[in-house]
Amino acid sequence: MGASTVGAIVSETIDVLWEELQPLHMPVPTRESFRSIADDFSKIWNFPNCIGALDGKHVRIRCPKLSGSMFYNYKQYFSVVLQALVDTNYRFIAIDVGGYGKQSDGGTFQASNLYRAILGGKIQIPEPRTLPETNVVAPFVFVADEAYPLMDFLLKPYGRGNWSLEEECFNKQLSRSRKTVECAFGILVSKWDILDKPIKADTELVDRIVKCVCILHNAIIDKDGMDHNYTETEQTRSDSSVMWNRYGQPSNDAKTTRDIFTAYFSQQPLEYRES
């Protein structure tokens, strides 16, 4: 077969795979599904009200024609960005593909369809609920690294500096929970060799290829399951008679939201059990 025929087959196949599998294995998340994800994050990673870990991955591409430096990233190669929200089973809850390699993760997120879907209400975050064993109401949140903006629905670690013990505890908890998205990217690349080298296609086709491998990633996990490799922990519960200073609905202010979780984790430290 000629190159054009093979190209047409590949293009049609990846589109059909996405169209058929996306409703089954990556449906638009609902408030109910987010609550279920939050329950898993609380059980497995001891991070209540977390509804996903967010991060970006640079996918190597051949330099697009007439693109200048838009796709040239800080790692010194050309790329498009896969922005992904991941659950505790290393599944992609939602993805956005096609960000310029030159952009930061935070900039890519704020320019993404995922961000617009959240702000526009297409992806609906559940109403706030109380944190375990407290009377403190906190919003549901995504967790991300320091490259992202701090928002009332998006938590990031405290920046570099002289952390208090409470801030250090929060950073460790957040970093631990973020491992899910890092592991998801690692599994994706190890399974699909096409992501381990520059993809020689135009950027529009690259975006569709990446979407296809992501939906196949979810389909495989849904069929075969996924083992969790993590350090077993337990939380040391504080005195339930201690009353916190924050009650009722939290402020929408992003720093206040992070303060609520910082205070919670300072009261609920993790103890690591020997295996």
C-alpha positions in Angstrom: 0.0 0.0 0.0 1.1 3.5 -0.7 1.9 6.0 2.1 -1.2 8.1 1.4 -3.4 5.0 1.7 -1.8 4.0 5.0 -2.1 7.5 6.3 -5.8 7.6 5.5 -6.3 4.2 7.3 -4.5 5.5 10.4 -6.4 8.7 10.4 -9.8 7.0 10.1 -8.9 4.3 12.7 -7.9 6.7 15.4 -11.0 8.8 14.9 -13.3 5.8 15.1 -11.5 4.5 18.3 -12.0 7.9 20.0 -15.6 8.3 18.9 -16.5 4.7 20.0 -14.5 4.5 23.2 -14.7 8.0 24.7 -18.3 7.8 25.9 -17.5 4.5 27.6 -14.0 5.0 29.0 -13.7 8.8 29.3 -17.2 10.3 29.7 -17.6 13.9 30.8 -17.3 13.7 34.6 -20.4 14.4 36.7 -20.8 15.6 40.3 -21.5 12.0 41.3 -18.4 10.6 39.6 -16.3 13.4 41.1 -17.6 12.4 44.6 -16.6 8.8 43.9 -13.1 9.9 42.8 -12.8 12.1 46.0 -13.7 9.1 48.1 -10.9 7.1 46.5 -8.3 9.9 47.0 -9.3 10.1 50.6 -9.1 6.3 51.1 -5.9 5.7 49.1 -3.9 8.9 49.4 -5.5 10.5 52.6 -6.4 13.6 50.7 -10.2 14.3 51.1 -12.2 16.3 48.7 -9.6 15.8 45.9 -11.2 15.1 42.6 -8.1 14.7 40.4 -4.5 15.3 39.9 -3.6 17.7 37.1 -0.4 18.0 35.1 1.0 18.4 31.6 3.2 16.2 29.4 5.3 17.3 26.5 4.8 15.1 23.5 7.7 15.2 21.0 6.9 16.3 17.5 8.7 17.1 14.3 9.2 20.9 13.9 6.0 22.2 12.3 6.4 24.4 9.2 6.4 28.1 9.7 5.8 27.7 13.5 8.8 29.8 14.7 9.5 29.0 18.4 5.9 28.4 19.5 6.3 24.6 19.8 9.9 24.7 21.1 9.9 24.0 24.8 12.2 24.6 27.7 13.6 21.1 27.4 14.9 22.2 24.0 12.8 20.1 21.7 9.5 20.6 19.8 6.3 19.4 21.4 2.6 19.7 21.9 1.3 19.5 25.4 -1.0 16.8 26.8 -2.9 18.3 29.7 -4.5 15.6 31.8 -6.7 15.2 34.9 -6.1 11.8 36.5 -7.9 9.7 39.1 -6.5 7.3 41.7 -6.5 4.4 39.2 -4.2 6.3 36.8 -7.1 6.8 34.5 -7.6 10.0 32.5 -10.7 11.8 33.8 -10.3 14.5 31.1 -7.6 15.5 28.7 -6.7 18.5 26.5 -4.2 18.0 23.7 -2.5 20.6 21.5 -1.0 23.2 23.7 2.1 24.9 22.4 5.3 23.5 23.8 6.6 27.0 24.5 3.8 27.6 27.1 4.1 26.8 30.8 1.8 24.2 32.3 -0.2 26.9 34.0 -0.5 29.0 30.8 -1.5 25.9 28.8 -4.1 25.0 31.4 -5.7 28.5 31.3 -5.8 28.4 27.5 -7.2 24.9 27.4 -10.7 23.6 26.7 -10.6 21.8 30.0 -10.3 25.2 31.9 -13.0 26.7 29.9 -15.3 23.7 30.5 -14.8 24.1 34.3 -15.5 27.8 34.2 -18.4 27.4 31.8 -20.0 24.7 33.9 -19.7 21.9 31.4 -17.6 20.1 33.9 -19.5 20.6 37.2 -17.6 20.4 40.5 -19.7 19.2 43.4 -20.8 21.5 46.2 -18.4 21.7 49.2 -18.6 19.1 52.0 -17.1 18.6 55.4 -13.7 17.2 55.8 -13.5 13.8 57.6 -14.0 14.0 61.4 -14.3 17.7 61.4 -17.1 20.3 61.2 -15.1 22.2 58.5 -16.7 22.6 55.1 -14.1 22.6 52.2 -14.5 22.8 48.5 -13.6 19.9 46.1 -10.3 20.6 44.5 -7.8 19.4 41.9 -4.1 19.2 42.9 -1.2 20.4 40.7 2.4 21.4 41.0 3.9 24.8 41.4 3.7 25.6 37.7 0.0 26.1 38.0 -2.0 29.0 39.3 -3.5 28.8 42.8 -7.3 28.9 42.5 -10.3 28.1 44.7 -10.7 24.7 42.9 -7.0 24.1 42.2 -4.4 23.6 44.9 -0.6 24.0 44.4 2.2 23.7 46.9 3.6 26.6 48.9 6.5 28.1 47.0 10.2 27.8 47.9 11.2 29.4 51.1 11.1 28.9 54.8 8.1 26.7 55.3 6.3 26.4 58.5 5.8 22.8 59.7 2.1 23.0 58.7 3.1 24.2 55.2 5.7 21.5 54.8 3.1 18.9 55.8 0.6 20.3 53.3 3.3 20.2 50.5 4.1 16.6 51.3 0.5 15.5 51.2 -0.1 17.3 47.9 3.0 15.9 46.4 2.0 12.4 47.4 -1.4 12.7 45.9 0.0 14.1 42.7 1.9 10.9 42.0 -1.2 9.5 40.3 -0.8 11.8 37.3 2.9 11.2 37.1 2.4 7.5 37.2 -0.3 7.7 34.5 2.1 9.5 32.1 4.8 6.9 32.9 2.5 4.0 32.1 1.3 5.7 28.9 4.8 6.3 27.6 6.0 2.8 28.5 3.1 1.2 26.7 3.0 3.3 23.6 6.4 3.6 21.9 5.1 6.3 19.6 5.3 8.8 22.5 8.9 8.0 23.2 10.2 9.7 20.0 9.2 12.6 17.8 5.9 12.0 16.0 6.4 12.7 12.3 3.0 14.1 11.5 1.3 17.5 11.3 0.1 18.8 14.6 -3.6 18.2 14.0 -2.9 14.5 13.4 -0.6 14.4 16.4 -3.3 15.7 18.6 -5.7 13.0 17.4 -3.1 10.3 17.9 -2.4 11.4 21.5 -6.2 11.4 22.2 -6.4 7.9 20.8 -3.6 6.4 22.9 -5.1 8.1 26.0 -8.6 6.5 25.4 -6.9 3.1 24.8 -5.0 3.6 28.1 -8.3 4.0 29.9 -9.9 1.1 28.1 -7.1 -1.3 29.1 -7.3 -0.2 32.7 -11.0 -0.6 32.8 -10.7 -4.1 31.4 -7.6 -5.4 33.2 -7.5 -3.2 36.4 -4.5 -1.5 37.9 -2.3 -2.4 40.9 -1.6 0.5 43.3 2.0 0.7 44.4 2.1 3.0 47.4 3.4 3.2 51.0 0.7 2.1 53.4 -0.2 4.9 55.8 -2.6 5.6 58.6 -3.7 9.0 60.0 -3.2 9.9 63.6 -6.5 11.5 64.6 -6.5 14.6 66.6 -8.7 15.2 69.6 -12.2 15.5 68.2 -13.1 18.1 70.9 -10.7 20.6 69.3 -12.8 23.3 67.5 -11.4 25.0 64.5 -11.7 28.6 63.7 -13.4 28.1 60.3 -17.0 27.1 60.0 -19.6 26.9 57.3 -18.9 27.7 53.7 -15.3 28.4 52.9 -14.3 31.6 51.2 -13.8 31.5 47.4 -10.4 33.1 47.9 -7.8 30.6 46.7 -5.3 31.2 49.6 -8.1 30.7 52.2 -9.0 27.3 50.5 -5.4 26.2 50.8 -5.2 27.4 54.4 -8.2 25.2 55.2 -6.4 22.1 53.9 -3.2 23.1 55.5 -4.9 23.4 58.9 -6.6 20.0 58.3 -3.4 18.2 57.4 -1.6 19.7 60.4 -4.3 18.1 62.6 -4.3 14.8 60.7 -0.6 13.8 60.3 0.4 10.6 58.4 2.2 7.8 60.1 4.0 5.4 57.7 3.7 1.7 58.6 6.6 -0.7 58.0 5.8 -3.3 55.5 
